[in-house]
Amino acid sequence: MKKESLFYGLIALLVFIDSFLLSSPNLLGKVGLFIYKYHYLRTFPRTLLSVSIAILVVVLISELIKFLVKRELIKRSSGRIALIIFILLSAATLIKTGIDFSTWTYGHTGARFKYGAYLLPILWIAVFGYHLIKLPKANSPWPTSPSMDEKKVQQ
């Protein structure tokens, strides 16, 4: 439990940093936010809310998969596959972000904004990866004792 709260504390700190980075583009970036109507990134509180919601959704999906595996509603292998698919989708988002920021439109938004945009899918990968590692193992019943088998034969 202590490691889990440490992990989520680190994620909360990185959400705060990511929100700061995304809310502070340069002058061309501010014009771009206005033109493309990214209202959710104009101020720090809005950006903090947007990034927090995005991370909260990722955490809820991961926790749901963990819960379903723990209750044995889905197999551990199915949970692993689902988390790996989400990691791959997050990696695809990271690649798409890299492609977008290599174009002229997003390329001139400033270094802070660019690093903030890269950090969000990295946080998604970190959350899904953490839950992939911490996925509960299947509950196996205790093996029967050989002495119990001998008692049954004697009766």
C-alpha positions as a Python dict, from the first residue, in 0.01 Angstrom:
ca = {
    (1, 'M'): (0, 0, 0),
    (2, 'K'): (289, 235, 79),
    (3, 'K'): (443, 184, -266),
    (4, 'E'): (107, 243, -431),
    (5, 'S'): (51, 574, -251),
    (6, 'L'): (407, 677, -337),
    (7, 'F'): (338, 597, -704),
    (8, 'Y'): (12, 795, -708),
    (9, 'G'): (182, 1084, -527),
    (10, 'L'): (446, 1092, -799),
    (11, 'I'): (174, 1080, -1067),
    (12, 'A'): (-8, 1370, -896),
    (13, 'L'): (314, 1573, -895),
    (14, 'L'): (372, 1497, -1263),
    (15, 'V'): (10, 1595, -1342),
    (16, 'F'): (74, 1929, -1175),
    (17, 'I'): (399, 1977, -1372),
    (18, 'D'): (231, 1870, -1697),
    (19, 'S'): (-51, 2117, -1638),
    (20, 'F'): (198, 2396, -1580),
    (21, 'L'): (388, 2310, -1897),
    (22, 'L'): (74, 2289, -2111),
    (23, 'S'): (-68, 2614, -1976),
    (24, 'S'): (239, 2819, -2066),
    (25, 'P'): (295, 2819, -2443),
    (26, 'N'): (486, 3101, -2611),
    (27, 'L'): (310, 3384, -2799),
    (28, 'L'): (257, 3180, -3117),
    (29, 'G'): (127, 2894, -2904),
    (30, 'K'): (-125, 3123, -2736),
    (31, 'V'): (-247, 3239, -3075),
    (32, 'G'): (-272, 2874, -3182),
    (33, 'L'): (-475, 2788, -2871),
    (34, 'F'): (-712, 3071, -2961),
    (35, 'I'): (-739, 2975, -3331),
    (36, 'Y'): (-785, 2602, -3270),
    (37, 'K'): (-1026, 2672, -2981),
    (38, 'Y'): (-834, 2476, -2717),
    (39, 'H'): (-1027, 2647, -2436),
    (40, 'Y'): (-933, 2374, -2192),
    (41, 'L'): (-563, 2471, -2218),
    (42, 'R'): (-583, 2849, -2188),
    (43, 'T'): (-537, 2883, -1813),
    (44, 'F'): (-361, 2677, -1550),
    (45, 'P'): (-678, 2574, -1359),
    (46, 'R'): (-847, 2457, -1679),
    (47, 'T'): (-537, 2271, -1787),
    (48, 'L'): (-501, 2113, -1444),
    (49, 'L'): (-863, 1997, -1458),
    (50, 'S'): (-823, 1858, -1812),
    (51, 'V'): (-501, 1670, -1738),
    (52, 'S'): (-640, 1542, -1407),
    (53, 'I'): (-952, 1408, -1578),
    (54, 'A'): (-741, 1236, -1845),
    (55, 'I'): (-521, 1069, -1582),
    (56, 'L'): (-821, 983, -1365),
    (57, 'V'): (-985, 800, -1657),
    (58, 'V'): (-665, 602, -1715),
    (59, 'V'): (-639, 514, -1345),
    (60, 'L'): (-1006, 408, -1333),
    (61, 'I'): (-965, 183, -1639),
    (62, 'S'): (-654, 26, -1485),
    (63, 'E'): (-818, -22, -1147),
    (64, 'L'): (-1126, -174, -1312),
    (65, 'I'): (-910, -430, -1491),
    (66, 'K'): (-726, -502, -1165),
    (67, 'F'): (-1059, -543, -981),
    (68, 'L'): (-1198, -779, -1247),
    (69, 'V'): (-884, -994, -1233),
    (70, 'K'): (-884, -996, -853),
    (71, 'R'): (-1249, -1110, -842),
    (72, 'E'): (-1170, -1364, -1114),
    (73, 'L'): (-1435, -1220, -1347),
    (74, 'I'): (-1171, -1218, -1619),
    (75, 'K'): (-856, -1422, -1644),
    (76, 'R'): (-521, -1271, -1556),
    (77, 'S'): (-403, -1324, -1913),
    (78, 'S'): (-703, -1129, -2044),
    (79, 'G'): (-625, -847, -1803),
    (80, 'R'): (-262, -846, -1917),
    (81, 'I'): (-369, -834, -2281),
    (82, 'A'): (-608, -544, -2211),
    (83, 'L'): (-339, -346, -2029),
    (84, 'I'): (-85, -416, -2305),
    (85, 'I'): (-337, -292, -2564),
    (86, 'F'): (-384, 27, -2362),
    (87, 'I'): (-6, 70, -2336),
    (88, 'L'): (22, 31, -2714),
    (89, 'L'): (-258, 285, -2769),
    (90, 'S'): (-80, 527, -2536),
    (91, 'A'): (245, 471, -2725),
    (92, 'A'): (60, 539, -3051),
    (93, 'T'): (-65, 865, -2898),
    (94, 'L'): (293, 953, -2804),
    (95, 'I'): (409, 883, -3161),
    (96, 'K'): (120, 1092, -3300),
    (97, 'T'): (219, 1375, -3067),
    (98, 'G'): (575, 1354, -3196),
    (99, 'I'): (453, 1368, -3555),
    (100, 'D'): (224, 1662, -3480),
    (101, 'F'): (500, 1861, -3312),
    (102, 'S'): (734, 1808, -3605),
    (103, 'T'): (498, 2009, -3829),
    (104, 'W'): (506, 2386, -3851),
    (105, 'T'): (175, 2447, -3676),
    (106, 'Y'): (261, 2282, -3346),
    (107, 'G'): (636, 2311, -3382),
    (108, 'H'): (639, 2679, -3283),
    (109, 'T'): (432, 2656, -2966),
    (110, 'G'): (735, 2664, -2738),
    (111, 'A'): (946, 2406, -2561),
    (112, 'R'): (738, 2398, -2241),
    (113, 'F'): (415, 2332, -2426),
    (114, 'K'): (584, 2064, -2637),
    (115, 'Y'): (727, 1884, -2333),
    (116, 'G'): (387, 1902, -2162),
    (117, 'A'): (225, 1745, -2466),
    (118, 'Y'): (480, 1462, -2462),
    (119, 'L'): (442, 1408, -2088),
    (120, 'L'): (70, 1323, -2092),
    (121, 'P'): (93, 998, -2296),
    (122, 'I'): (407, 907, -2103),
    (123, 'L'): (201, 932, -1783),
    (124, 'W'): (-64, 706, -1940),
    (125, 'I'): (203, 449, -2025),
    (126, 'A'): (341, 471, -1670),
    (127, 'V'): (-1, 412, -1510),
    (128, 'F'): (-91, 121, -1738),
    (129, 'G'): (259, -26, -1698),
    (130, 'Y'): (242, -1, -1320),
    (131, 'H'): (-90, -182, -1314),
    (132, 'L'): (43, -443, -1556),
    (133, 'I'): (328, -517, -1315),
    (134, 'K'): (100, -513, -1009),
    (135, 'L'): (-177, -725, -1165),
    (136, 'P'): (-290, -977, -901),
    (137, 'K'): (-206, -1340, -952),
    (138, 'A'): (-477, -1602, -974),
    (139, 'N'): (-592, -1742, -641),
    (140, 'S'): (-491, -2105, -638),
    (141, 'P'): (-642, -2324, -367),
    (142, 'W'): (-410, -2491, -123),
    (143, 'P'): (-291, -2828, -248),
    (144, 'T'): (-442, -3124, -74),
    (145, 'S'): (-228, -3296, 180),
    (146, 'P'): (-108, -3649, 101),
    (147, 'S'): (-199, -3749, 457),
    (148, 'M'): (-562, -3653, 387),
    (149, 'D'): (-567, -3892, 92),
    (150, 'E'): (-434, -4173, 317),
    (151, 'K'): (-711, -4116, 572),
    (152, 'K'): (-974, -4147, 300),
    (153, 'V'): (-831, -4479, 183),
    (154, 'Q'): (-822, -4620, 539),
    (155, 'Q'): (-1189, -4540, 599),
}
